[in-house]
């Protein structure tokens, strides 16, 4: 069982929660289809773009979770403190 899970993780067929990801499986299916099919046609390219679009949307949506905003706010605070340290003793004329 551990070997199967390692294999599924290696091919990225499992998502972050450890469940089988239909989106990741669809990406692999389309990539294998494109490798085996010699001439590219409009349908193959449309399928590839559709699957990759849904894959990217899934990753983007997952990064918008409640923890993502907290991490971004912490990073912004660090950058603000660095900028404040650089601005000490300097006069900036912003017009």
N, CA, C and O atoms as a printed pandas DataFrame, in Angstrom:
     atom_number atom_name residue_name chain_id  residue_number  x_coord  y_coord  z_coord
0              1         N          UNK        A               1    0.819   -1.196    0.000
1              2        CA          UNK        A               1    0.000    0.000    0.000
2              3         C          UNK        A               1    0.862    1.260    0.000
3              4         O          UNK        A               1    0.559    2.228   -0.697
4              5         N          UNK        A               2    1.959    1.240    0.801
5              6        CA          UNK        A               2    2.845    2.397    0.839
6              7         C          UNK        A               2    3.497    2.634   -0.528
7              8         O          UNK        A               2    3.683    3.773   -0.957
8              9         N          UNK        A               3    3.834    1.537   -1.195
9             10        CA          UNK        A               3    4.452    1.664   -2.520
10            11         C          UNK        A               3    3.479    2.300   -3.508
11            12         O          UNK        A               3    3.880    3.124   -4.331
12            13         N          UNK        A               4    2.205    1.923   -3.431
13            14        CA          UNK        A               4    1.197    2.518   -4.308
14            15         C          UNK        A               4    1.049    4.009   -4.031
15            16         O          UNK        A               4    0.955    4.804   -4.966
16            17         N          UNK        A               5    1.027    4.396   -2.754
17            18        CA          UNK        A               5    0.917    5.809   -2.408
18            19         C          UNK        A               5    2.144    6.590   -2.872
19            20         O          UNK        A               5    2.021    7.723   -3.338
20            21         N          UNK        A               6    3.329    5.988   -2.746
21            22        CA          UNK        A               6    4.544    6.648   -3.227
22            23         C          UNK        A               6    4.497    6.844   -4.736
23            24         O          UNK        A               6    4.896    7.890   -5.246
24            25         N          UNK        A               7    4.007    5.832   -5.446
25            26        CA          UNK        A               7    3.904    5.926   -6.900
26            27         C          UNK        A               7    2.900    7.003   -7.300
27            28         O          UNK        A               7    3.169    7.796   -8.202
28            29         N          UNK        A               8    1.749    7.037   -6.639
29            30        CA          UNK        A               8    0.742    8.055   -6.945
30            31         C          UNK        A               8    1.257    9.455   -6.626
31            32         O          UNK        A               8    0.979   10.398   -7.366
32            33         N          UNK        A               9    1.996    9.600   -5.543
33            34        CA          UNK        A               9    2.589   10.899   -5.207
34            35         C          UNK        A               9    3.657   11.298   -6.211
35            36         O          UNK        A               9    3.772   12.474   -6.557
36            37         N          UNK        A              10    4.443   10.332   -6.685
37            38        CA          UNK        A              10    5.492   10.623   -7.657
38            39         C          UNK        A              10    4.901   11.184   -8.942
39            40         O          UNK        A              10    5.434   12.139   -9.509
40            41         N          UNK        A              11    3.813   10.602   -9.398
41            42        CA          UNK        A              11    3.165   11.067  -10.628
42            43         C          UNK        A              11    2.173   12.203  -10.367
43            44         O          UNK        A              11    1.460   12.623  -11.278
44            45         N          UNK        A              12    2.124   12.700   -9.130
45            46        CA          UNK        A              12    1.243   13.813   -8.732
46            47         C          UNK        A              12   -0.234   13.518   -9.002
47            48         O          UNK        A              12   -0.982   14.400   -9.424
48            49         N          UNK        A              13   -0.645   12.282   -8.759
49            50        CA          UNK        A              13   -2.042   11.915   -8.922
50            51         C          UNK        A              13   -2.839   12.143   -7.649
51            52         O          UNK        A              13   -4.069   12.080   -7.662
52            53         N          UNK        A              14   -2.144   12.409   -6.548
53            54        CA          UNK        A              14   -2.808   12.735   -5.291
54            55         C          UNK        A              14   -2.668   14.234   -5.034
55            56         O          UNK        A              14   -1.637   14.831   -5.341
56            57         N          UNK        A              15   -3.709   14.829   -4.472
57            58        CA          UNK        A              15   -3.615   16.251   -4.160
58            59         C          UNK        A              15   -3.041   16.437   -2.761
59            60         O          UNK        A              15   -2.550   15.485   -2.153
60            61         N          UNK        A              16   -3.103   17.669   -2.250
61            62        CA          UNK        A              16   -2.484   17.993   -0.965
62            63         C          UNK        A              16   -3.109   17.239    0.203
63            64         O          UNK        A              16   -2.444   16.987    1.208
64            65         N          UNK        A              17   -4.391   16.877    0.074
65            66        CA          UNK        A              17   -5.072   16.180    1.161
66            67         C          UNK        A              17   -4.875   14.669    1.111
67            68         O          UNK        A              17   -5.315   13.960    2.016
68            69         N          UNK        A              18   -4.219   14.170    0.066
69            70        CA          UNK        A              18   -3.972   12.739   -0.055
70            71         C          UNK        A              18   -5.054   11.981   -0.797
71            72         O          UNK        A              18   -5.035   10.751   -0.821
72            73         N          UNK        A              19   -5.989   12.683   -1.398
73            74        CA          UNK        A              19   -7.038   12.027   -2.177
74            75         C          UNK        A              19   -6.688   12.099   -3.658
75            76         O          UNK        A              19   -5.918   12.957   -4.088
76            77         N          UNK        A              20   -7.257   11.198   -4.416
77            78        CA          UNK        A              20   -6.991   11.165   -5.854
78            79         C          UNK        A              20   -7.595   12.403   -6.501
79            80         O          UNK        A              20   -8.761   12.729   -6.281
80            81         N          UNK        A              21   -6.794   13.080   -7.292
81            82        CA          UNK        A              21   -7.204   14.326   -7.921
82            83         C          UNK        A              21   -7.616   14.068   -9.366
83            84         O          UNK        A              21   -6.810   13.621  -10.182
84            85         N          UNK        A              22   -8.861   14.349   -9.667
85            86        CA          UNK        A              22   -9.358   14.157  -11.031
86            87         C          UNK        A              22   -8.657   15.122  -11.987
87            88         O          UNK        A              22   -8.383   14.772  -13.135
88            89         N          UNK        A              23   -8.371   16.323  -11.519
89            90        CA          UNK        A              23   -7.692   17.303  -12.368
90            91         C          UNK        A              23   -6.298   16.832  -12.745
91            92         O          UNK        A              23   -5.900   16.945  -13.904
92            93         N          UNK        A              24   -5.551   16.306  -11.780
93            94        CA          UNK        A              24   -4.204   15.815  -12.072
94            95         C          UNK        A              24   -4.240   14.616  -13.016
95            96         O          UNK        A              24   -3.388   14.487  -13.895
96            97         N          UNK        A              25   -5.215   13.749  -12.835
97            98        CA          UNK        A              25   -5.358   12.598  -13.735
98            99         C          UNK        A              25   -5.679   13.075  -15.142
99           100         O          UNK        A              25   -5.154   12.531  -16.114
100          101         N          UNK        A              26   -6.535   14.086  -15.264
101          102        CA          UNK        A              26   -6.892   14.620  -16.592
102          103         C          UNK        A              26   -5.673   15.211  -17.284
103          104         O          UNK        A              26   -5.516   15.055  -18.495
104          105         N          UNK        A              27   -4.808   15.888  -16.534
105          106        CA          UNK        A              27   -3.591   16.443  -17.127
106          107         C          UNK        A              27   -2.719   15.332  -17.679
107          108         O          UNK        A              27   -2.211   15.441  -18.795
108          109         N          UNK        A              28   -2.538   14.262  -16.912
109          110        CA          UNK        A              28   -1.721   13.139  -17.395
110          111         C          UNK        A              28   -2.336   12.477  -18.621
111          112         O          UNK        A              28   -1.620   12.124  -19.559
112          113         N          UNK        A              29   -3.642   12.307  -18.622
113          114        CA          UNK        A              29   -4.300   11.676  -19.769
114          115         C          UNK        A              29   -4.093   12.502  -21.030
115          116         O          UNK        A              29   -3.779   11.954  -22.087
116          117         N          UNK        A              30   -4.265   13.804  -20.927
117          118        CA          UNK        A              30   -4.096   14.665  -22.099
118          119         C          UNK        A              30   -2.638   14.680  -22.551
119          120         O          UNK        A              30   -2.371   14.660  -23.753
120          121         N          UNK        A              31   -1.695   14.715  -21.620
121          122        CA          UNK        A              31   -0.283   14.698  -22.005
122          123         C          UNK        A              31    0.102   13.402  -22.704
123          124         O          UNK        A              31    0.829   13.430  -23.696
124          125         N          UNK        A              32   -0.375   12.270  -22.201
125          126        CA          UNK        A              32   -0.087   10.987  -22.851
126          127         C          UNK        A              32   -0.731   10.939  -24.232
127          128         O          UNK        A              32   -0.125   10.451  -25.186
128          129         N          UNK        A              33   -1.952   11.444  -24.342
129          130        CA          UNK        A              33   -2.650   11.473  -25.638
130          131         C          UNK        A              33   -1.871   12.317  -26.640
131          132         O          UNK        A              33   -1.738   11.935  -27.803
132          133         N          UNK        A              34   -1.356   13.459  -26.197
133          134        CA          UNK        A              34   -0.590   14.307  -27.106
134          135         C          UNK        A              34    0.730   13.662  -27.516
135          136         O          UNK        A              34    1.195   13.854  -28.640
136          137         N          UNK        A              35    1.331   12.901  -26.612
137          138        CA          UNK        A              35    2.587   12.225  -26.946
138          139         C          UNK        A              35    2.372   11.098  -27.942
139          140         O          UNK        A              35    3.216   10.861  -28.807
140          141         N          UNK        A              36    1.256   10.407  -27.827
141          142        CA          UNK        A              36    1.001    9.270  -28.713
142          143         C          UNK        A              36    0.408    9.690  -30.052
143          144         O          UNK        A              36    0.519    8.956  -31.035
144          145         N          UNK        A              37   -0.212   10.847  -30.101
145          146        CA          UNK        A              37   -0.847   11.324  -31.326
146          147         C          UNK        A              37    0.160   12.168  -32.090
147          148         O          UNK        A              37    0.658   13.163  -31.563
148          149         N          UNK        A              38    0.467   11.785  -33.322
149          150        CA          UNK        A              38    1.520   12.497  -34.043
150          151         C          UNK        A              38    1.084   13.872  -34.561
151          152         O          UNK        A              38    1.746   14.853  -34.222
152          153         N          UNK        A              39    0.033   14.010  -35.348
153          154        CA          UNK        A              39   -0.316   15.381  -35.767
154          155         C          UNK        A              39   -1.218   16.059  -34.728
155          156         O          UNK        A              39   -2.182   15.468  -34.241
156          157         N          UNK        A              40   -0.888   17.280  -34.410
157          158        CA          UNK        A              40   -1.716   18.036  -33.474
158          159         C          UNK        A              40   -2.877   18.667  -34.238
159          160         O          UNK        A              40   -2.687   19.270  -35.294
160          161         N          UNK        A              41   -4.052   18.524  -33.701
161          162        CA          UNK        A              41   -5.205   19.166  -34.313
162          163         C          UNK        A              41   -5.845   20.113  -33.302
163          164         O          UNK        A              41   -5.420   20.184  -32.149
164          165         N          UNK        A              42   -6.846   20.821  -33.734
165          166        CA          UNK        A              42   -7.493   21.819  -32.883
166          167         C          UNK        A              42   -8.098   21.187  -31.639
167          168         O          UNK        A              42   -8.021   21.769  -30.557
168          169         N          UNK        A              43   -8.703   20.001  -31.767
169          170        CA          UNK        A              43   -9.336   19.347  -30.624
170          171         C          UNK        A              43   -8.333   18.989  -29.535
171          172         O          UNK        A              43   -8.620   19.136  -28.346
172          173         N          UNK        A              44   -7.161   18.523  -29.940
173          174        CA          UNK        A              44   -6.139   18.147  -28.957
174          175         C          UNK        A              44   -5.623   19.385  -28.216
175          176         O          UNK        A              44   -5.433   19.359  -27.000
176          177         N          UNK        A              45   -5.403   20.449  -28.954
177          178        CA          UNK        A              45   -4.917   21.678  -28.327
178          179         C          UNK        A              45   -5.995   22.270  -27.416
179          180         O          UNK        A              45   -5.680   22.763  -26.332
180          181         N          UNK        A              46   -7.245   22.229  -27.835
181          182        CA          UNK        A              46   -8.345   22.733  -27.003
182          183         C          UNK        A              46   -8.468   21.916  -25.717
183          184         O          UNK        A              46   -8.701   22.476  -24.645
184          185         N          UNK        A              47   -8.312   20.601  -25.820
185          186        CA          UNK        A              47   -8.370   19.747  -24.635
186          187         C          UNK        A              47   -7.219   20.068  -23.691
187          188         O          UNK        A              47   -7.410   20.136  -22.477
188          189         N          UNK        A              48   -6.028   20.264  -24.245
189          190        CA          UNK        A              48   -4.865   20.591  -23.416
190          191         C          UNK        A              48   -5.070   21.921  -22.692
191          192         O          UNK        A              48   -4.814   22.020  -21.492
192          193         N          UNK        A              49   -5.523   22.929  -23.405
193          194        CA          UNK        A              49   -5.728   24.237  -22.786
194          195         C          UNK        A              49   -6.830   24.199  -21.730
195          196         O          UNK        A              49   -6.723   24.864  -20.700
196          197         N          UNK        A              50   -7.883   23.429  -21.978
197          198        CA          UNK        A              50   -8.966   23.309  -21.013
198          199         C          UNK        A              50   -8.483   22.636  -19.729
199          200         O          UNK        A              50   -8.775   23.100  -18.627
200          201         N          UNK        A              51   -7.754   21.555  -19.880
201          202        CA          UNK        A              51   -7.268   20.819  -18.706
202          203         C          UNK        A              51   -6.246   21.641  -17.934
203          204         O          UNK        A              51   -6.288   21.692  -16.704
204          205         N          UNK        A              52   -5.324   22.286  -18.653
205          206        CA          UNK        A              52   -4.334   23.103  -17.957
206          207         C          UNK        A              52   -4.972   24.314  -17.287
207          208         O          UNK        A              52   -4.527   24.739  -16.221
208          209         N          UNK        A              53   -6.007   24.868  -17.900
209          210        CA          UNK        A              53   -6.721   25.981  -17.278
210          211         C          UNK        A              53   -7.400   25.561  -15.989
211          212         O          UNK        A              53   -7.332   26.278  -14.990
212          213         N          UNK        A              54   -8.052   24.416  -15.999
213          214        CA          UNK        A              54   -8.709   23.951  -14.775
214          215         C          UNK        A              54   -7.682   23.578  -13.707
215          216         O          UNK        A              54   -7.920   23.774  -12.515
216          217         N          UNK        A              55   -6.544   23.043  -14.138
217          218        CA          UNK        A              55   -5.473   22.693  -13.193
218          219         C          UNK        A              55   -4.936   23.948  -12.508
219          220         O          UNK        A              55   -4.770   23.968  -11.289
220          221         N          UNK        A              56   -4.664   24.997  -13.291
221          222        CA          UNK        A              56   -4.152   26.239  -12.723
222          223         C          UNK        A              56   -5.196   26.918  -11.827
223          224         O          UNK        A              56   -4.852   27.477  -10.785
224          225         N          UNK        A              57   -6.474   26.867  -12.234
225          226        CA          UNK        A              57   -7.522   27.460  -11.411
226          227         C          UNK        A              57   -7.615   26.739  -10.071
227          228         O          UNK        A              57   -7.823   27.368   -9.033
228          229         N          UNK        A              58   -7.461   25.422  -10.100
229          230        CA          UNK        A              58   -7.515   24.657   -8.857
230          231         C          UNK        A              58   -6.372   25.072   -7.934
231          232         O          UNK        A              58   -6.577   25.241   -6.731
232          233         N          UNK        A              59   -5.176   25.238   -8.484
233          234        CA          UNK        A              59   -4.043   25.660   -7.666
234          235         C          UNK        A              59   -4.233   27.083   -7.164
235          236         O          UNK        A              59   -3.908   27.382   -6.014
236          237         N          UNK        A              60   -4.753   27.960   -8.008
237          238        CA          UNK        A              60   -4.984   29.345   -7.606
238          239         C          UNK        A              60   -6.036   29.402   -6.509
239          240         O          UNK        A              60   -5.882   30.140   -5.535
240          241         N          UNK        A              61   -7.093   28.635   -6.660
241          242        CA          UNK        A              61   -8.178   28.627   -5.679
242          243         C          UNK        A              61   -7.695   28.055   -4.342
243          244         O          UNK        A              61   -8.097   28.528   -3.279
244          245         N          UNK        A              62   -6.839   27.043   -4.400
245          246        CA          UNK        A              62   -6.311   26.447   -3.166
246          247         C          UNK        A              62   -5.398   27.427   -2.433
247          248         O          UNK        A              62   -5.335   27.419   -1.204
248          249         N          UNK        A              63   -4.694   28.268   -3.185
249          250        CA          UNK        A              63   -3.800   29.222   -2.540
250          251         C          UNK        A              63   -4.561   30.386   -1.915
251          252         O          UNK        A              63   -3.981   31.161   -1.155
252          253         N          UNK        A              64   -5.836   30.519   -2.221
253          254        CA          UNK        A              64   -6.643   31.602   -1.669
254          255         C          UNK        A              64   -7.291   31.224   -0.350
255          256         O          UNK        A              64   -8.188   31.925    0.119
256          257         N          UNK        A              65   -6.856   30.131    0.253
257          258        CA          UNK        A              65   -7.425   29.663    1.514
258          259         C          UNK        A              65   -7.171   30.647    2.643
259          260         O          UNK        A              65   -6.491   31.652    2.439
260          261         N          UNK        A              66   -7.704   30.379    3.837
261          262        CA          UNK        A              66   -7.571   31.319    4.951
262          263         C          UNK        A              66   -6.130   31.533    5.398
263          264         O          UNK        A              66   -5.789   32.610    5.886
264          265         N          UNK        A              67   -5.287   30.529    5.239
265          266        CA          UNK        A              67   -3.887   30.675    5.638
266          267         C          UNK        A              67   -3.081   31.502    4.666
267          268         O          UNK        A              67   -2.069   32.090    5.047
268          269         N          UNK        A              68   -3.511   31.561    3.407
269          270        CA          UNK        A              68   -2.756   32.297    2.398
270          271         C          UNK        A              68   -2.743   33.791    2.690
271          272         O          UNK        A              68   -1.710   34.442    2.535
272          273         N          UNK        A              69   -3.871   34.336    3.106
273          274        CA          UNK        A              69   -3.944   35.767    3.398
274          275         C          UNK        A              69   -3.048   36.116    4.587
275          276         O          UNK        A              69   -2.404   37.166    4.587
276          277         N          UNK        A              70   -3.001   35.254    5.588
277          278        CA          UNK        A              70   -2.166   35.511    6.760
278          279         C          UNK        A              70   -0.696   35.518    6.372
279          280         O          UNK        A              70    0.060   36.375    6.830
280          281         N          UNK        A              71   -0.281   34.570    5.529
281          282        CA          UNK        A              71    1.102   34.524    5.081
282          283         C          UNK        A              71    1.470   35.776    4.293
283          284         O          UNK        A              71    2.549   36.338    4.476
284          285         N          UNK        A              72    0.560   36.212    3.410
285          286        CA          UNK        A              72    0.822   37.410    2.627
286          287         C          UNK        A              72    0.928   38.646    3.510
287          288         O          UNK        A              72    1.780   39.504    3.278
288          289         N          UNK        A              73    0.077   38.744    4.513
289          290        CA          UNK        A              73    0.138   39.893    5.420
290          291         C          UNK        A              73    1.441   39.915    6.198
291          292         O          UNK        A              73    2.001   40.983    6.444
292          293         N          UNK        A              74    1.929   38.739    6.589
293          294        CA          UNK        A              74    3.208   38.670    7.293
294          295         C          UNK        A              74    4.357   39.105    6.379
295          296         O          UNK        A              74    5.264   39.819    6.808
296          297         N          UNK        A              75    4.312   38.672    5.122
297          298        CA          UNK        A              75    5.354   39.057    4.168
298          299         C          UNK        A              75    5.309   40.553    3.889
299          300         O          UNK        A              75    6.353   41.195    3.776
300          301         N          UNK        A              76    4.114   41.107    3.780
301          302        CA          UNK        A              76    3.974   42.547    3.553
302          303         C          UNK        A              76    4.533   43.323    4.745
303          304         O          UNK        A              76    5.195   44.344    4.559
304          305         N          UNK        A              77    4.275   42.853    5.958
305          306        CA          UNK        A              77    4.797   43.526    7.150
306          307         C          UNK        A              77    6.324   43.515    7.162
307          308         O          UNK        A              77    6.950   44.502    7.549
308          309         N          UNK        A              78    6.919   42.411    6.743
309          310        CA          UNK        A              78    8.384   42.323    6.690
310          311         C          UNK        A              78    8.933   43.320    5.677
311          312         O          UNK        A              78    9.912   44.014    5.954
312          313         N          UNK        A              79    8.307   43.395    4.506
313          314        CA          UNK        A              79    8.767   44.332    3.474
314          315         C          UNK        A              79    8.591   45.774    3.953
315          316         O          UNK        A              79    9.470   46.608    3.733
316          317         N          UNK        A              80    7.469   46.073    4.604
317          318        CA          UNK        A              80    7.248   47.422    5.114
318          319         C          UNK        A              80    8.314   47.806    6.136
319          320         O          UNK        A              80    8.795   48.939    6.135
320          321         N          UNK        A              81    8.684   46.871    7.005
321          322        CA          UNK        A              81    9.710   47.186    8.004
322          323         C          UNK        A              81   11.064   47.426    7.341
323          324         O          UNK        A              81   11.825   48.284    7.788
324          325         N          UNK        A              82   11.371   46.684    6.288
325          326        CA          UNK        A              82   12.639   46.897    5.580
326          327         C          UNK        A              82   12.650   48.251    4.884
327          328         O          UNK        A              82   13.667   48.945    4.875
328          329         N          UNK        A              83   11.514   48.623    4.303
329          330        CA          UNK        A              83   11.431   49.922    3.639
330          331         C          UNK        A              83   11.562   51.048    4.650
331          332         O          UNK        A              83   12.228   52.048    4.382
332          333         N          UNK        A              84   10.932   50.897    5.813
333          334        CA          UNK        A              84   11.043   51.916    6.856
334          335         C          UNK        A              84   12.491   52.069    7.330
335          336         O          UNK        A              84   12.938   53.184    7.599
336          337         N          UNK        A              85   13.221   50.965    7.431
337          338        CA          UNK        A              85   14.622   51.037    7.838
338          339         C          UNK        A              85   15.445   51.778    6.785
339          340         O          UNK        A              85   16.376   52.507    7.127
340          341         N          UNK        A              86   15.106   51.595    5.506
341          342        CA          UNK        A              86   15.828   52.285    4.446
342          343         C          UNK        A              86   15.509   53.780    4.421
343          344         O          UNK        A              86   16.352   54.595    4.049
344          345         N          UNK        A              87   14.297   54.128    4.817
345          346        CA          UNK        A              87   13.858   55.514    4.740
346          347         C          UNK        A              87   14.284   56.358    5.950
347          348         O          UNK        A              87   14.110   57.576    5.923
348          349         N          UNK        A              88   14.821   55.768    6.978
349          350        CA          UNK        A              88   15.225   56.510    8.179
350          351         C          UNK        A              88   16.333   57.485    7.806
351          352         O          UNK        A              88   17.354   57.096    7.240
352          353         N          UNK        A              89   16.121   58.748    8.129
353          354        CA          UNK        A              89   17.139   59.751    7.871
354          355         C          UNK        A              89   17.143   60.294    6.455
355          356         O          UNK        A              89   17.985   61.130    6.131
356          357         N          UNK        A              90   16.247   59.857    5.614
357          358        CA          UNK        A              90   16.225   60.334    4.228
358          359         C          UNK        A              90   14.925   61.097    4.016
359          360         O          UNK        A              90   13.885   60.748    4.574
360          361         N          UNK        A              91   15.000   62.124    3.214
361          362        CA          UNK        A              91   13.809   62.889    2.887
362          363         C          UNK        A              91   13.410   62.551    1.457
363          364         O          UNK        A              91   14.220   62.633    0.534
364          365         N          UNK        A              92   12.172   62.177    1.295
365          366        CA          UNK        A              92   11.663   61.809   -0.024
366          367         C          UNK        A              92   10.670   62.852   -0.471
367          368         O          UNK        A              92    9.718   63.169    0.243
368          369         N          UNK        A              93   10.891   63.376   -1.637
369          370        CA          UNK        A              93    9.991   64.372   -2.204
370          371         C          UNK        A              93    9.149   63.687   -3.263
371          372         O          UNK        A              93    9.599   63.453   -4.384
372          373         N          UNK        A              94    7.907   63.366   -2.884
373          374        CA          UNK        A              94    7.026   62.656   -3.800
374          375         C          UNK        A              94    5.979   63.650   -4.302
375          376         O          UNK        A              94    5.176   64.160   -3.521
376          377         N          UNK        A              95    5.990   63.914   -5.576
377          378        CA          UNK        A              95    5.017   64.844   -6.153
378          379         C          UNK        A              95    4.351   64.238   -7.325
379          380         O          UNK        A              95    3.497   64.871   -7.946
